[in-house]
């Protein structure tokens, strides 16, 4: 008799459940990997909501929301400026490397011609 490979003896339903289990496990692993970042974000939201609830009795809640939005907007603007600066630097580096590569290619070509003589 031919030895039976474990997956060959499974019914289609068993196989599908195993595949679903592996897929679910992989998704869970990915989500747990993001948990640290998500926990920090949840904590910031909870803190913001606590501060907002504490200040609901005053008219400062509207100002507080505006300040939070302005703060995030400023942070994103700064992040965009940083990314644009980094992008310009990378473009400059790419041009510089392209020039160096071309120069080395020319040197190699001249060296090969000298060596061929």
TAVENJO-V258231 format. One record per run of one state. SS is the DSSP state (H for helix, E for strand, L for the rest). FROM is the first residue (numbers start at 0). LEN is the number of residues. If there is no record, write none. Layout:
BEGIN
ss = <SS:SS>
from = <FROM:FROM>
len = <LEN:LEN>
END
This chain:
BEGIN
ss = <L:H:L:H:L:H:L:H:L>
from = <0:5:8:11:33:34:54:59:116>
len = <5:3:3:22:1:20:5:57:1>
END
